[in-house]
Every structure is written in C-alpha cells, then in structure tokens.
Amino acid sequence: MNSTEKACWIIDQGLIPYAPAYELQRQLVAARKAGAIPDVLLLCQHPHVITLGRNGTRDHLRVSDALLQQKSIEFHCSDRGGDITYHGPGQIVGYPILDLTGHRRDIGCYVAQLEETMIRATADFGLAAKRVPGQHGAWLDTSAGEAKLGALGVHLSRWVTSHGFAYNVSTNLSYFDLIVPCGIDGKGVTSLERALGRSIAIDEVRERLVAHFAEIFRFDAKPVSSQELAEVLRATPAPAAV
C-alpha cells in the first residue's frame, strides 16, 4: 500500500432489496463512527424501487400507489439529498460510508468526486460523460439532448457519509417514465448500454467504478466478504439513525 493511501473495504451485496440495504448502511455508519471499520464502498443492485429524497415532492411520482403495487415496485422515503429516483436491476448502486474528517470536510468536493468516479468510468468505454451546471450527476449528450447516466443523493452525519450514486448500465429505462427523474422535467435518462449500442457485463463496469473510486479518493481497495463484514458488525454497538 502506498503511504498516502488508506484502506477501504469494497463490499458487493449483489441484488438486495432497498430496506435491508438501508439497514446495512445504518450499521456501517455506526461502525465507522465507532472506529470499528475503515471507510467502505458498499455496492449492490436493487429490485424495482422508487425512492424519494429529502428535497423531493411526491408530486414527481406520476403513478398511483395501486399501479406501483401492481407492477411490484416498492416506494420508500429516504433521508438522502436529492429528489425522486428509480433503482432496479442493471443499475450499479454505490453507497460510500466514508469519514470525511480523514479526507476533506467539504460536501461540494465530495459530490464532485463521486461525479468524477462515474465520468472516468464512462470514459473507459469511449464515452464522454460530463457535469451539467446546477444539476448533480453524470450526463451524456444524446440526439434528444442531455440525458442523465448516473444520479447522486448523499447524506452526512458527523461527517460520515451514506447513500451515494446510481449508475445505469443495462437498466430498463422505461421505469423512469413513472417519475420526474430527480425532479428535473424535460431531461432524459440513459444507460451505458443504450449509449454504446451494445450489451456489456455489469461486472466489468463495477470493476471500473471501483478502480476510479479508489484512485480519486486515494484508497487501497480491499474486497471484503459478507461473512467477514457480519462478524465485525456483530461486535459493534447497535446503530442510531443514519
């Protein structure tokens, strides 16, 4: 490990419903605050779910609760920043649990670093993602205008982060029609596969996101199994709210 690098656990939970993933974040935040674990990047995919952030309004949900139930789509209010968004299979969700006192106590800088992670990963596939002034996330220029490829919504408690980014790889984009994505009317949503015009292995994309995340935050990334994590969390005090 380079002397300037810090350890960061990389934990891949695979496909996991939103509620248990949120509970796992709470446990990780408590463990990070207690110094029981180093910084963590929790990666997963979610079954179909729509989440509403602290800055959102339910008016941006375009369908009824009955239709969500009919389509087996969960709905959750969240304490993350941002508005409304959709998560589903084919989308890589990253939940960094970082103590920013060991990095830089600057939320704007942290958000920019998450955006840069997605932008650099996209460049590895020959596409030029970008930022859009006034709109968080990673964007691509398309024939229909600017479209969001990766979304952001974060939360901080005593400078420990939770929630994070959602990057569309092979996501079924029709689900975004059920909402006003991120509360931004008139802007599109895209995926890496749509932009490339071909299929791509989600594992390959996850690998690139992890590599750039580690590069940007100057981490030594260490994969940790769910079993190893569970053993550590069992010895950590029960968490309060994230």
KETI-350984 format. One record per atom (N, C-alpha, C): residue in one letter; x, y, z. Coordinates in steps of 0.001 Angstrom, whole numbers, plus 500000, padded with zeros to 6 digits. Each point is the difference from the previous one (the first is absolute). Layout:
residues N
AXYZ ...
***
This chain:
residues 242
M500845498804500000 M499155501196500000 M500883501250500000 N499698500950499151 N500698501279500010 N499744500697501324 S501021500690500530 S499865500635501305 S498919501079500021 T499621500496498819 T498970501035499939 T498605499401499858 E499912498680499884 E498709499357499805 E499466499440501314 K498663500036500134 K499333499433501156 K499185498795499542 A499767499097500924 A499213498817499671 A498539500364499780 C499385499331499069 C498554500122499776 C499457498626499660 W499020499563500770 W499380498708499718 W499018500135498838 I500064499060499082 I499054499925498887 I499090498802500260 I498728500276500166 I499038498958500360 I498909499950498945 D499905498884499305 D498994499833498947 D498880499112500532 Q498818500582500140 Q498844499283500536 Q499130499372498913 G500352500215498735 G499178499446498935 G498626500654499966 L498979499216499686 L498629500517499948 L499395499935501394 I499641501154500544 I499481500078501361 I498891501038500053 P498874499698500655 P498922500981500109 P500464501275500695 Y499279501078499763 Y500433501308500502 Y500032500057501529 A498972499476500660 A499920500122501465 A501170499330500711 P500329498747499705 P501166499410500672 P501310500674499623 A500095500543498795 A501208500747499625 A500115501264500833 Y498882500656500258 Y500009501193500838 Y500394499645501430 E499460498896500501 E500349499571501356 E501486499667500092 L500554499381498960 L501429499708499984 L500816501292500013 Q499546500999499274 Q500677501296500057 Q500014500562501414 R498875499911500689 R499926500502501376 R501039499304500880 Q500118498696499843 Q500966499245500794 Q501431500403499650 L500258500198498715 L501339500390499564 L500360501398500495 V499039500917499963 V500247501356500497 V500353499950501485 A499246499218500772 A500278499885501434 A501389499409500229 A500339498980499229 A501310499366500146 A501119500948499597 R499752500814498959 R501032500953499569 R500186501083501054 K498911500495500573 K500108501018501044 K500741499459501225 A499813498707500268 A500646499375501156 A501451499630499713 G500421500168498757 G501365499632499630 G500211498504499880 A498890499240499895 A500104498543499923 A500345499517498594 I499777500849499001 I500293499641498616 I500653501192499313 P500728499759498917 P500505501110499199 P498882500528499101 D500335500880499085 D499026500448499007 D499535498809499170 V498778500109499484 V499369498881499282 V499327500519498738 L500070499226498929 L499143500210498842 L499109498778499879 L498714500185500296 L499001498941499899 L499376500067498617 L500063498901499264 L499455499946498639 L498852499002499943 C498997500315499194 C498870499087499874 C499166500365498779 Q498999499170499755 Q498885500331499118 Q498736499827500825 H498951500722499630 H498734499873500711 H498926499431499077 P499083499189500540 P498768499728499264 P499264501323499791 H499014500006499128 H499308501240499622 H499525500781501229 V500485501244500109 V499627500843501132 V500113501466499585 I499085500808500494 I500052501454499828 I500239500608501364 T500979500908500087 T500308500637501284 T499856501512499870 L499555500604501079 L499779501448500041 L500935500616501024 G500873500896499549 G500972500634500876 G499418501152500795 R500842500565500868 R499562501075500905 R499494501223499248 N500562500266498832 N499642501204499247 N498889499746498983 G499431498811500044 G499042499612498978 G498558500273500378 T499150499836499022 T498561500119500193 T499314498810499356 R498979499504500669 R499281498830499476 R499274500340498698 D499836501283499701 D499399500391498725 D500828499507498818 H501274499697500241 H500866499516498926 H499851498497499755 L499120499359500775 L499593498625499710 L498786500071499091 R500118499466498791 R498973500192498976 R498896498951500028 V500110498997500865 V499023498918500019 V499480499788501416 S498924499235500105 S499371499756501301 S500720498897500761 D499745499963501305 D500539498920500822 D499491498643499509 A498760499990499526 A499416498738499515 A500770499472498796 L500411500898499098 L500756499562498830 L501397499516500407 L500594500675500971 L501302499529500486 L499886498586500555 Q498949499769500759 Q499785498672500581 Q499765498972498890 Q499237500389499000 Q499711499098498881 Q501276499609499258 K500930500949499895 K501252499751499298 K501104499473500918 S499668499745501278 S500966499504500989 S501183500945500160 I499689501293500082 I501017501027500208 I499830500562501405 E501046499921500801 E499937500569501346 E500153501519499936 F499537500661501049 F500185501447500140 F500507500271501407 H501077500790500093 H500568500323501309 H500368501473500061 C499672500641501113 C500556501322500284 C501398499795500565 S500899500895499651 S501401499842500367 S500525501287500632 D501033499865500833 D500609501184500599 D501191500511499182 R500181499490498813 R501053500518499118 R499587501350499430 G500978500715499461 G499679501211499262 G499406499662498649 G499579501011499297 G499441499778498673 G498498499807500018 D499466499684498835 D498561499897499794 D499613498528499841 I499241499689498978 I499492498648499803 I500841499271498958 T500196498700500205 T500736499218499010 T499523498560500015 Y500454499259499007 Y499665498585499853 Y501277499181500095 H499933498860500690 H501078499019500012 H499451498668499513 G500831499265499276 G499560498696499530 G501164499181499487 P499727498764499618 P501053499136499462 P500689500649498801 G501300499746499888 G500767500599498918 G500558501366500342 Q499759500445501221 Q500514501289500483 Q500934499722501171 I501211500536499939 I500944499842501103 I499777501126501002 V499658499620501222 V499814500981501074 V501217499923500912 G500607501161500274 G501147500071500883 G499680500824501226 Y500188499399501176 Y499772500692501258 Y501344500144500735 P500711501111499818 P501238500198500743 P499707500377501454 I500641499295500920 I499924500325501426 I501389500508500378 L500193501299499866 L501309500612500172 L499973501010501136 D501077500039500760 D500168501046501003 D500785501128499334 L499309501074499655 L500638501086499260 L500998500787500848 T500022499773501318 T501028500662500796 T501386499480499634 G500056498831499383 G501272499456499550 G500308500334498562 H499118500763499355 H500181500388498603 H499957501530499900 R498830500511499758 R499801501445499917 R498574500312500420 R499830500865500968 R498654500323500494 R499355501016499064 D499594499527498867 D499428500869498966 D499003499174499202 I498715500246500225 I498970499196499335 I500045500196498493 G500209501242499551 G500065500260498569 G501130499231499340 C501160499960500662 C501137499242499478 C499671498514499953 Y499359499484501051 Y499643498582500046 Y499051499626498858 V498992500810499778 V499057499745498910 V500723500029498659 A500890500960499811 A500761500088498757 A500871498763499793 Q500531499439501083 Q500819498793499887 Q499161498796499579 L498782499902500513 L499107498912499561 L499645500167498526 E499726501232499583 E499730500256498585 E501208499610499145 E501184500363500463 E501216499703499250 E500221498492499881 T499633499253501027 T500087498543499945 T499191499458498834 M498770500483499858 M499139499526498908 M500493500500498645 I500480501232499952 I500480500572498739 I501212499225499487 R500943499688500882 R501195499261499574 R499675498568499602 A499089499369500739 A499601498641499636 A499347499981498621 T499195501005499713 T499348500092498696 T501028500198498897 A501022500791500274 A501061500232499004 A500721498717499634 D500070499052500921 D500642498713499710 D499281499238498892 F498749500363499753 F499217499346498943 F499843500904498779 G500848501040499932 G500048500853498813 G498933501065499928 L499358500305501131 L498936501000500012 L500392501176500892 A499619501187499586 A500363501210500737 A498824500462500851 A499930499486501220 A498995500489500937 A500450501368500531 K499054500738500541 K500317501366500433 K499109500391501167 R500336501147500601 R499137500635500980 R499106501008499285 V498845500265500568 V499098501029499502 V499859501037501112 P500325501251499737 P499926501036501040 P498627500024500685 G500039499968501315 G498758500051500770 G499299498673500166 Q500534498938499366 Q499365498677500083 Q501065498971500354 H499831499325501133 H500980499001500399 H499898498754499124 G501083499233499963 G499992498739499281 G500966499987498837 A499923498924499224 A500800499846498782 A499043499959498813 W500293500796498977 W499101500190498877 W500684499667498684 L499193499595499027 L500472499770498634 L499192500847499029 D500664500497498979 D499289500653498904 D499438498922499086 T498709500092499701 T499345499051499099 T499290500772498901 S499471499277499026 S499287500649498901 S498754500734500496 A499510499594501182 A498803500638500578 A500365501048501043 G501291500288500143 G500440500980500994 G500769499339501126 E500258500749501063 E500751499467501130 E499175498963500753 A500626498875500325 A499318498927500722 A500869499542501157 K499358499731501115 K500745499611501206 K500360498521499939 L501278499727500201 L500522498644500039 L500150499510501436 G500422500898500876 G500210499645501398 G499451501071500924 A499280499574501029 A499359500935500939 A500712499976501347 L499777501058500784 L500618500128501316 L498958500408501040 G500197499517501211 G499214500447501141 G500729499552501250 V500472500934500814 V500857499635501126 V499425500497501322 H500546499448501070 H499631500402501355 H501263500005500849 L500117500966500905 L501134500057500918 L499507500081501435 S500671499282500885 S499743500061501428 S501346500016500706 R500312501122500672 R501303500184500639 R501134499704499014 W499812500458498766 W500969499891498913 W500199498567499486 V499125499084500412 V500013498655499421 V498907499925498941 T500374499575498821 T499077500006498861 T499173498720499927 S498857500098499352 S499202498834499613 S499232500367498735 H499240499027499488 H499381500100498679 H501113500263498969 G499726500530498831 G501092500152499046 G499572500163498563 F500403499046499128 F499772500161498563 F499278498788499423 A499359500225498855 A499327498934499259 A500358500171498524 Y500620498983499417 Y500559500075498647 Y499291498983499112 N499361500498498941 N499204499137499126 N500879499258498996 V500039498687500115 V500762499168499058 V499048499393498977 S499133499128500456 S499028499363499100 S498588500164500543 T499784501060500723 T498723500277500664 T498859500084498991 N498844499453500368 N498796500173499186 N499502501427500209 L500289500865499053 L499751501437500165 L498520500363499979 S499146499081499583 S498566500317499960 S499450500279501395 Y500642499466501037 Y499528500241501365 Y500143501460500398 F500930500719499381 F500148501420500313 F498805500811499515 D499188499419499100 D498794500699499540 D498967500144501114 L500165499239501068 L499053500043501114 L500243501194500927 I501113500696499790 I500376501118500875 I500497501173499149 V500212501129500664 V500769501107499416 V501414499807500531 P500883499354499240 P501291499569500549 P500778501142500642 C500326499802501279 C500739500998500792 C499271501335500058 G498704499988499669 G499213501230500034 G500313500961498879 I500712499527498957 I500411500868498892 I499129499687498793 D499034500845499728 D499105499774498866 D500702500391498704 G499748499237498954 G500536500336498693 G501387499461499712 K500587499262500949 K501303499389499794 K499831498487499915 G500823499381499168 G499894498563499815 G500903499214500932 V499854498678499938 V500836499061500739 V500536498991499007 T501238499589500175 T500578499025499090 T500769498947500788 S500538499032499291 S500812498949500610 S501252499809499166 L500970499342500567 L501240499731499276 L499725499141498774 E499159498994500155 E499689499131498863 E499286500760498891 R499067500862500355 R499309500771498957 R500997500904499272 A500880500656500749 A500950500922499386 A501011499273499118 L500391498791500417 L500976499229499228 L499352499245498842 G498710499729500126 G499316499215498976 G500347498534500044 R500423499521501155 R500352498581500144 R499885499611501468 S499957498697500245 S499937499520501368 S501390500032500635 I500033500059501304 I501268500049500722 I499822499328501355 A501018499306500455 A499929499286501277 A500033500992501150 I499040499873500898 I499929500936501120 I501220499858500906 D500573498794500071 D501199499807500812 D501163500833499479 E500103500136498683 E501064500800499404 E499849501474500385 V498775500478499985 V499748501398500357 V500260500223501489 R499563499065500817 R500236500114501450 R501499500081500288 E500766499198499310 E501454500012500192 E500598501365499688 R499508500636498936 R500519501323499623 R499579501068501010 L498783499920500492 L499544500958501015 L500842499887501269 V500263498772500433 V500799499794501204 V501413500533499794 A500584499724498836 A501366500445499725 A500114501522500046 H499043500684499394 H500063501465499979 H499627500603501350 F499080499363500705 F499670500451501357 F501253499951500875 A500730498882499943 A501225499857500785 A501060501009499572 E500090500233498709 E500979500953499480 E499707501421500477 I498755500404499896 I499609501369500333 I500114500277501496 F499585499032500811 F500050500189501452 F501320499534500615 R500906499494499159 R501308499521500439 R499845498894501032 F499218498992499611 F499750498848500851 F500797498792499519 D500318499134500944 D500429498644499682 D498764499127500173 A499403499591498882 A498719499289500031 A500200498535500354 K499254499540500998 K500105498620500453 K498619499343499972 P499792499014499125 P498719499285500009 P499792499273501329 V498802500147500548 V499659499353501275 V498697499243499793 S499956498759500462 S498806499175499815 S498907500394500980 S498783499612499665 S498869500265500891 S500183499307501342 Q500621498812499988 Q500237499275501246 Q500988500752500893 E501094500491499408 E500965500784500774 E499344501246500588 L499188500651499176 L499323501211500455 L499057499693501154 A499232498912499880 A499031499646501037 A500689499767501338 E501176499390499977 E500733499740501239 E500392501305500682 V500424500986499213 V500377501298500567 V498779500724500560 L498901499983499236 L498811500736500421 L499370499404501254 R500135498699500192 R499453499376501214 R500652500546501261 A501232500453499864 A500733500512501166 A499860501524500146 T499180500625499138 T499838501454500001 T498679500370500664 P499956501065500809 P498746500414500647 P498884500233498982 A498762499756500418 A498851500223499126 A499951501448499559 P499664500250498709 P500030501373499470 P498788500821500386 A500211501307500093 A498896500949500065 A499644500346498561 A499241501072499790 A499638500393498643 A501241500419499236 V499965499769498657 V501122500356499150 V500156501513499986 
***
